[in-house]
Amino acid sequence: MTVFTITEHNREKVIEFFNEHWGSPEMVISSGTYNCSELDGFVFQENNQLLGLVTYVFHDEEVEIISLDSILEGKGIGSLLTKEVEEIVQRKGIKTISLVTTNDNLNALKFYQKRGYKIDAVFPNAVEQARKIKPTIPLIGNDGIPIRDELRLIKNL
């Protein structure tokens, strides 16, 4: 098990990962539209297979996690990747990490809240706006829940 920084050397695997698991590396959320394959981040590999990754962007006084994915849930991959981002943030003297997830993503809400993140804002119908840019965003998400709203979570370090 190894964590690597995303570099030009492994970026092709990152693009393949996003295409396979998200349909494209484009992420449309209330804070902007991002090509995740171009962002800073970390990958988790085992036996030369990419099993997880996290991407993030720097804003003025905070870092925003744009994506966090793990193929094998419950194995600590997401925790390890999140911890890598938190260490970078602390080294740079930044005090806040934020992220946006959707109302259907109950696993993400549990995951982040267990790690000290708090709901900071709710953006009703934000996904409807995102679909105008990326129409491939599904109408129904996890557990049959309609995907409508975004929730912003923050953690102060």
PESULLIN-V957258 format. One record per pair of residues at least 24 apart in sequence whose C-alpha atoms are under 7 Angstrom apart, sorted by sequence separation. I is the first residue (numbers start at 1). J is the second residue. D is the distance in whole Angstrom. If there is no record, write none. Layout:
I|J|D ; I|J|D
//
This chain:
124|148|7 ; 125|149|5 ; 126|150|6 ; 52|77|7 ; 124|149|5 ; 11|37|7 ; 63|89|7 ; 123|149|6 ; 124|150|7 ; 54|81|6 ; 123|150|5 ; 53|81|7 ; 122|150|6 ; 123|151|6 ; 122|151|5 ; 121|151|6 ; 122|152|6 ; 121|152|5 ; 62|94|6 ; 119|151|7 ; 120|152|5 ; 61|94|6 ; 62|95|7 ; 63|96|7 ; 64|97|6 ; 65|98|6 ; 66|99|6 ; 119|152|6 ; 120|153|5 ; 6|40|6 ; 62|96|5 ; 63|97|5 ; 64|98|5 ; 65|99|5 ; 119|153|4 ; 120|154|6 ; 6|41|5 ; 62|97|6 ; 63|98|6 ; 64|99|5 ; 118|153|5 ; 119|154|7 ; 5|41|6 ; 6|42|5 ; 117|153|6 ; 118|154|5 ; 5|42|4 ; 6|43|6 ; 104|141|6 ; 105|142|6 ; 117|154|5 ; 118|155|6 ; 4|42|5 ; 5|43|6 ; 104|142|6 ; 117|155|5 ; 3|42|7 ; 4|43|5 ; 42|81|7 ; 116|155|6 ; 3|43|6 ; 4|44|7 ; 3|44|5 ; 104|145|5 ; 2|44|6 ; 3|45|6 ; 104|146|7 ; 2|45|5 ; 104|147|6 ; 1|45|6 ; 2|46|6 ; 103|147|6 ; 1|46|5 ; 102|147|7 ; 103|148|7 ; 103|149|5 ; 102|149|6 ; 103|150|6 ; 102|150|4 ; 103|151|7 ; 101|150|6 ; 102|151|6 ; 100|150|6 ; 101|151|5 ; 100|151|6 ; 101|152|7 ; 100|152|4 ; 99|152|6 ; 100|153|6 ; 98|152|7 ; 99|153|5 ; 98|153|6 ; 99|154|7 ; 98|154|4 ; 97|154|6 ; 98|155|6 ; 96|154|7 ; 97|155|5 ; 96|155|6 ; 97|156|7 ; 96|156|5 ; 95|156|6 ; 96|157|6 ; 95|157|5 ; 30|126|7 ; 29|130|6 ; 28|130|6 ; 28|134|7
//
